[in-house]
Amino acid sequence: HIPLVGAGTWHYNDTVAFQSLCKAFGEGITLVDTALGYGNQKGVGCAIRDCYVGRRSDLFVLTKIPGGLSYEETLGAHHQNMFELNLGYVDHLMVHFPSDW
């Protein structure tokens, strides 16, 4: 299921994303919204690793890739997501904007 309330990370750098999510996890938040274009997924991944105390299966991670990409570019962008987040999977992958910027 998708939690009704979550924590977004837009406009946050890695440090602020980390700090914000650690606080959010402490308040019981279990949905994280990030994107490749935000430039903060390393901080998000560190917060998940260092501050989230629940089971991974209880955490809903949503990330996004840019629109307008070819098939190969889409795969590459998502591999970059996974690398930066340092996760084995995400729960929802979304095209951030359905055409090129």
QUIUR-V446501 format. One record per pair of residues at least 4 apart in sequence whose C-alpha atoms are under 8 Angstrom apart, sorted by the first residue. I is the first residue (numbers start at 1). J is the second residue. Records with the same first field share a line. If there is no record, write none. Layout:
# QUIUR-V446501
I->J, J
This chain:
# QUIUR-V446501
2->31, 60
3->30, 31, 60
5->29, 30, 31
6->29, 30, 31, 32, 33
7->21, 24, 29, 31, 32, 33
8->32, 33, 34
9->17, 32, 33, 34, 38, 40
10->34, 35, 38
11->38
12->16, 17, 38, 40
13->17, 38, 39, 40, 43
14->18, 39, 40, 41, 42, 43, 44
15->19, 43
16->20, 43
17->21, 40, 43, 44, 47
18->22, 43, 44, 46, 47
19->23, 47
20->24
21->25, 32, 44, 47, 48, 51
22->26, 47, 48, 51, 52
23->27
24->28, 29
25->29, 30, 51, 52
26->51, 52
30->58, 59, 60
31->59, 60, 61, 62
32->59, 60, 61, 62
33->61, 62, 63
34->38, 40, 41, 44, 61, 62, 63, 64
35->39, 40, 41, 62, 63, 64, 65, 81, 96
36->40, 41, 63, 64, 65, 66, 77, 80, 81
37->64, 65, 66
40->44
41->45, 81, 84, 85
42->46, 84, 85, 86
43->47, 85
44->48, 85
45->49, 84, 85, 86, 87
46->50, 51, 85
47->51, 52
48->52
54->58, 59
55->59
60->90, 91, 92
61->90, 91, 92
62->90, 91, 92, 93, 94
63->81, 90, 92, 93, 94
64->93, 94, 95, 96
65->74, 77, 78, 93, 94, 95, 96
66->77, 95, 96, 97, 98, 99, 100
67->95, 96, 97, 98, 99, 100, 101
68->98, 99, 100, 101
69->73, 74, 100
70->74
71->75
72->76
73->77
74->78
75->79
76->80
77->81
78->82
79->83
80->84
81->85
82->86, 87, 88, 89, 90
83->87
97->101
